[in-house]
Amino acid sequence: MPIQFGTALRNARSASIESTVGTAPKVQIRSGAQPANCAAADSGTLLVEFTLPSDWSTQTGGVLTFSGVPLSATAGAAGTAAHYRAKDSAGTTTHMQGSVTATGGGGDLTVDNAVIASGQSVQITGWTITEGNA
């Protein structure tokens, strides 16, 4: 049987993500394979970077949901979105990373179009993180 958390602990773990990552963090969408872990150097090409608002998520029932979706930014490079890295406001410390797909593709973070052209407006269309037994 997997480990289970009580509701208060599960919700606290979920809420701690935003407070740890901090206000106005950067979310970078990159091409190529994601690094082995968050401490590893960036990989792939930086396609587009979003600066999130100070209060960038909501937490309900152990599910952290990205606020303000869709959020738009202009791509600085061309390529196919494959992974994201969420960093502190300075863009120096990676706190989390995951897969990126087009909406409906099942990625950890979804965008309106995963094939990105330089200068294109890119929208984050969905991003949720679910704690265990939520």
Backbone as JSON, one array per atom type, in Angstrom:
{
  "sequence": "MPIQFGTALRNARSASIESTVGTAPKVQIRSGAQPANCAAADSGTLLVEFTLPSDWSTQTGGVLTFSGVPLSATAGAAGTAAHYRAKDSAGTTTHMQGSVTATGGGGDLTVDNAVIASGQSVQITGWTITEGNA",
  "N": [[0.86, -1.17, 0.0], [0.59, 2.26, -0.83], [2.18, 5.19, 0.65], [0.15, 7.31, 2.6], [-1.26, 10.54, 3.15], [-2.64, 12.63, 5.68], [-5.38, 14.94, 5.3], [-4.75, 17.64, 6.09], [-1.91, 17.66, 6.13], [-1.33, 16.89, 3.47], [-2.49, 19.07, 2.05], [-0.93, 21.17, 3.07], [1.6, 20.5, 2.13], [1.19, 20.83, -0.61], [0.55, 23.58, -0.74], [2.97, 24.65, 0.06], [4.61, 24.69, -2.15], [4.28, 27.03, -3.78], [5.1, 29.01, -1.91], [7.76, 28.3, -1.51], [8.98, 28.4, -4.08], [8.52, 31.07, -4.61], [7.69, 34.61, -5.15], [6.8, 36.08, -8.27], [8.11, 34.17, -10.05], [10.11, 32.61, -12.68], [9.12, 30.83, -15.56], [10.43, 28.68, -17.74], [10.19, 27.53, -21.01], [11.48, 24.94, -22.81], [13.31, 23.29, -25.47], [14.09, 19.84, -26.34], [15.44, 17.09, -24.3], [14.6, 16.96, -20.85], [16.72, 17.96, -18.09], [18.48, 15.65, -15.89], [17.83, 16.13, -13.23], [16.65, 18.76, -11.0], [18.88, 20.18, -10.12], [20.73, 19.95, -12.11], [22.36, 21.39, -15.02], [20.75, 23.67, -17.32], [19.1, 22.43, -20.26], [18.69, 21.92, -23.81], [17.1, 24.35, -25.99], [16.19, 27.58, -24.94], [13.0, 28.51, -25.43], [10.82, 30.16, -24.79], [10.06, 32.45, -22.17], [8.26, 32.93, -19.22], [7.11, 35.29, -16.85], [5.74, 34.85, -13.83], [2.84, 35.95, -11.95], [2.86, 37.5, -8.64], [1.18, 36.07, -6.84], [0.74, 33.13, -7.84], [-0.6, 30.71, -7.92], [-3.29, 28.46, -6.98], [-4.53, 26.46, -4.33], [-6.34, 23.63, -3.76], [-7.74, 21.06, -2.06], [-5.39, 19.46, -2.17], [-4.5, 19.82, -4.73], [-2.56, 21.75, -6.73], [-3.04, 24.5, -8.69], [-2.25, 26.36, -11.52], [-2.57, 29.82, -11.65], [-4.32, 32.35, -13.54], [-4.41, 31.35, -16.14], [-5.25, 31.39, -19.55], [-1.79, 32.27, -19.95], [0.28, 34.53, -21.58], [3.27, 34.87, -23.57], [6.02, 36.07, -25.55], [7.81, 34.19, -27.88], [11.33, 33.68, -28.02], [12.89, 32.12, -29.55], [12.95, 29.45, -31.97], [11.49, 26.17, -32.06], [10.58, 22.88, -30.81], [8.53, 22.58, -28.08], [9.4, 20.87, -25.15], [10.07, 20.48, -22.45], [9.68, 22.07, -19.22], [11.07, 24.47, -16.94], [10.79, 25.65, -13.74], [11.73, 28.47, -12.09], [13.33, 30.55, -9.59], [12.65, 34.1, -8.95], [14.87, 35.44, -9.93], [15.71, 33.77, -11.87], [17.66, 31.87, -11.52], [17.75, 29.61, -9.79], [16.53, 26.42, -10.14], [13.48, 25.12, -9.29], [11.54, 23.25, -9.93], [10.67, 20.93, -12.55], [9.33, 19.66, -15.64], [7.35, 17.85, -18.1], [6.28, 19.2, -21.3], [3.53, 19.63, -23.38], [1.29, 20.07, -26.19], [-2.0, 21.41, -25.65], [-4.16, 19.03, -24.29], [-2.43, 16.97, -24.71], [-1.36, 15.65, -22.54], [0.87, 16.49, -21.05], [2.87, 17.68, -18.25], [2.74, 20.41, -18.09], [0.82, 22.43, -20.2], [0.65, 23.88, -23.48], [-0.6, 26.16, -26.0], [0.37, 25.57, -28.54], [2.81, 23.38, -29.4], [4.84, 23.47, -31.25], [6.94, 25.9, -31.88], [7.5, 29.15, -33.15], [9.98, 31.67, -33.59], [9.22, 34.78, -32.17], [6.55, 34.24, -32.02], [3.43, 34.33, -30.26], [2.98, 32.62, -27.3], [0.97, 30.52, -25.34], [0.43, 29.44, -22.05], [-1.68, 26.9, -21.27], [-2.52, 25.15, -19.34], [-1.71, 23.83, -16.09], [-1.12, 21.8, -13.52], [-0.46, 20.42, -10.28], [-0.64, 17.53, -8.49], [-0.97, 16.33, -5.28], [-0.15, 13.3, -3.5], [-2.76, 10.93, -2.86], [-4.79, 12.79, -3.33]],
  "CA": [[0.0, 0.0, 0.0], [1.41, 3.47, -0.87], [2.08, 6.12, 1.77], [-0.98, 8.23, 2.52], [-1.17, 11.71, 4.01], [-3.88, 13.23, 6.14], [-5.76, 16.09, 4.49], [-4.02, 18.86, 6.48], [-0.53, 17.53, 5.66], [-1.36, 16.91, 2.0], [-2.74, 20.44, 1.61], [0.22, 22.0, 3.45], [2.68, 20.2, 1.17], [0.83, 21.45, -1.88], [0.64, 25.04, -0.59], [4.37, 25.05, 0.26], [5.29, 24.84, -3.43], [4.31, 28.45, -4.16], [5.9, 29.8, -0.98], [9.18, 27.97, -1.69], [9.42, 28.92, -5.37], [8.54, 32.51, -4.39], [6.88, 35.51, -5.96], [7.27, 36.44, -9.61], [9.1, 33.23, -10.59], [10.23, 32.44, -14.13], [8.87, 29.51, -16.12], [11.09, 28.59, -19.04], [9.83, 26.4, -21.86], [12.7, 24.61, -23.53], [13.29, 22.13, -26.36], [14.97, 18.74, -25.96], [15.2, 16.3, -23.09], [14.82, 17.69, -19.6], [17.87, 17.5, -17.33], [18.25, 14.51, -15.0], [17.21, 16.63, -11.99], [16.57, 20.23, -10.94], [20.21, 20.75, -9.86], [21.53, 19.86, -13.33], [22.35, 22.56, -15.89], [19.69, 23.75, -18.33], [19.36, 21.72, -21.51], [17.84, 22.36, -24.9], [17.04, 25.77, -26.32], [15.15, 28.35, -24.29], [12.08, 28.97, -26.47], [10.02, 31.27, -24.27], [10.11, 32.57, -20.71], [7.12, 33.62, -18.62], [7.25, 35.75, -15.47], [4.45, 34.62, -13.2], [2.47, 36.98, -10.98], [3.27, 37.22, -7.26], [0.32, 34.99, -6.34], [0.64, 32.44, -9.13], [-1.3, 29.42, -7.89], [-4.31, 28.21, -5.96], [-4.43, 25.09, -3.83], [-7.61, 23.12, -3.27], [-7.82, 19.61, -1.93], [-4.15, 18.8, -2.56], [-4.2, 20.08, -6.14], [-2.05, 23.09, -6.98], [-3.42, 24.89, -10.05], [-1.66, 27.6, -12.01], [-3.55, 30.91, -11.78], [-4.17, 33.26, -14.66], [-4.32, 30.64, -17.41], [-3.96, 31.28, -20.23], [-0.8, 33.32, -19.77], [0.99, 34.64, -22.87], [4.59, 35.48, -23.69], [6.53, 36.0, -26.92], [8.96, 33.29, -28.03], [12.57, 34.28, -28.48], [13.58, 31.16, -30.41], [12.08, 28.45, -32.6], [11.74, 24.77, -31.73], [9.44, 22.14, -30.27], [8.5, 22.58, -26.61], [9.51, 19.51, -24.62], [10.07, 20.5, -21.0], [9.7, 23.38, -18.58], [11.8, 24.61, -15.69], [10.27, 26.74, -12.93], [12.88, 29.02, -11.38], [13.07, 31.7, -8.73], [12.43, 35.34, -9.69], [16.12, 35.81, -10.6], [15.92, 32.82, -12.95], [18.91, 31.16, -11.28], [17.56, 28.34, -9.09], [15.41, 25.63, -10.64], [12.75, 24.48, -8.2], [10.82, 22.09, -10.47], [10.69, 20.78, -14.0], [8.43, 18.61, -16.1], [7.12, 17.76, -19.55], [5.4, 20.17, -21.96], [2.87, 19.19, -24.6], [0.16, 20.89, -26.6], [-3.23, 21.18, -24.9], [-4.74, 17.73, -24.53], [-1.38, 15.98, -24.95], [-1.01, 14.94, -21.32], [2.08, 16.98, -20.41], [2.74, 18.29, -16.92], [2.34, 21.78, -18.42], [0.36, 22.42, -21.59], [0.67, 25.13, -24.22], [-1.54, 26.17, -27.13], [1.01, 24.98, -29.71], [4.15, 22.95, -28.97], [5.81, 23.82, -32.28], [7.02, 27.34, -31.62], [8.31, 29.97, -34.04], [10.5, 32.88, -32.96], [8.29, 35.9, -32.28], [5.18, 33.76, -31.83], [2.8, 34.4, -28.95], [2.79, 31.29, -26.75], [0.1, 30.55, -24.17], [0.3, 28.31, -21.14], [-3.12, 26.63, -21.19], [-2.83, 24.35, -18.17], [-0.58, 23.36, -15.28], [-1.55, 21.41, -12.18], [0.37, 19.47, -9.56], [-1.53, 16.83, -7.57], [-0.32, 15.6, -4.2], [-0.61, 11.92, -3.32], [-4.1, 10.69, -2.35], [-5.69, 13.97, -3.45]],
  "C": [[0.91, 1.24, 0.0], [1.21, 4.32, 0.4], [0.88, 7.03, 1.54], [-0.77, 9.36, 3.51], [-2.55, 12.11, 4.47], [-4.14, 14.49, 5.33], [-4.95, 17.34, 4.82], [-2.58, 18.8, 5.97], [-0.46, 17.59, 4.15], [-1.54, 18.33, 1.49], [-1.57, 21.37, 1.92], [1.39, 21.75, 2.49], [2.41, 20.88, -0.17], [1.01, 22.97, -1.81], [2.1, 25.5, -0.46], [5.12, 25.23, -1.07], [5.39, 26.3, -3.81], [5.2, 29.25, -3.22], [7.39, 29.51, -1.13], [9.72, 28.54, -3.01], [9.47, 30.45, -5.32], [7.66, 33.3, -5.35], [7.59, 35.84, -7.27], [8.34, 35.49, -10.15], [9.07, 33.2, -12.12], [9.86, 31.0, -14.48], [9.44, 29.53, -17.52], [10.59, 27.35, -19.77], [11.0, 26.18, -22.8], [12.48, 23.41, -24.46], [14.16, 21.03, -25.76], [14.6, 18.05, -24.66], [15.45, 17.14, -21.85], [16.03, 17.13, -18.87], [17.49, 16.37, -16.37], [17.57, 14.92, -13.69], [17.27, 18.15, -11.98], [17.92, 20.89, -10.7], [21.09, 20.74, -11.1], [21.38, 21.13, -14.16], [21.17, 22.5, -16.86], [20.09, 22.95, -19.56], [18.39, 22.23, -22.57], [17.94, 23.86, -25.12], [15.92, 26.42, -25.53], [14.26, 28.95, -25.37], [11.3, 30.2, -26.02], [10.09, 31.25, -22.75], [8.93, 33.42, -20.25], [7.55, 34.11, -17.24], [5.87, 35.65, -14.86], [4.12, 35.75, -12.24], [2.92, 36.57, -9.57], [2.48, 36.08, -6.64], [-0.06, 34.14, -7.54], [-0.08, 31.1, -9.09], [-2.4, 29.43, -6.83], [-4.19, 26.74, -5.56], [-5.78, 24.71, -3.25], [-7.53, 21.6, -3.23], [-6.57, 18.88, -2.38], [-3.78, 18.96, -4.01], [-3.8, 21.53, -6.28], [-2.33, 23.41, -8.44], [-2.82, 26.25, -10.36], [-2.75, 28.64, -12.22], [-3.28, 31.73, -13.04], [-4.04, 32.61, -16.02], [-5.46, 31.1, -18.31], [-3.07, 32.5, -19.94], [0.05, 33.34, -21.03], [2.36, 35.28, -22.71], [5.05, 35.29, -25.14], [7.79, 35.14, -26.97], [10.16, 34.04, -28.57], [13.35, 33.38, -29.41], [12.56, 30.16, -30.95], [12.48, 27.05, -32.18], [10.47, 24.12, -31.22], [9.56, 22.09, -28.76], [8.52, 21.15, -26.1], [9.5, 19.47, -23.1], [10.05, 21.94, -20.48], [10.59, 23.3, -17.35], [11.23, 25.83, -14.98], [11.4, 27.19, -12.01], [12.45, 30.18, -10.47], [12.97, 32.97, -9.58], [13.69, 35.82, -10.41], [16.42, 34.89, -11.78], [17.18, 31.98, -12.76], [18.76, 29.8, -10.62], [16.34, 27.64, -9.64], [14.77, 24.88, -9.48], [11.95, 23.27, -8.67], [10.92, 22.1, -11.98], [9.74, 19.66, -14.38], [8.24, 18.7, -17.6], [6.18, 18.87, -20.02], [4.82, 19.51, -23.2], [1.83, 20.24, -25.0], [-1.05, 20.51, -25.75], [-3.83, 19.83, -25.3], [-3.72, 16.62, -24.71], [-0.88, 15.26, -23.71], [0.26, 15.39, -20.63], [1.81, 17.55, -19.03], [2.29, 19.75, -17.03], [1.91, 21.75, -19.88], [0.37, 23.83, -22.18], [-0.26, 25.01, -25.42], [-0.96, 25.53, -28.38], [2.44, 24.63, -29.32], [5.23, 23.22, -30.01], [5.84, 25.34, -32.35], [7.95, 28.0, -32.63], [8.81, 31.19, -33.27], [9.53, 34.03, -33.21], [6.83, 35.53, -32.08], [4.7, 34.02, -30.41], [2.5, 32.98, -28.49], [1.94, 31.42, -25.5], [0.24, 29.27, -23.36], [-1.2, 28.11, -20.96], [-3.5, 25.79, -19.98], [-1.58, 23.9, -17.44], [-1.13, 23.04, -13.89], [-0.56, 20.41, -11.6], [-0.53, 18.85, -8.5], [-0.72, 16.06, -6.55], [-0.89, 14.19, -4.11], [-1.92, 11.86, -2.55], [-5.0, 11.92, -2.33], [-6.92, 13.58, -4.25]]
}
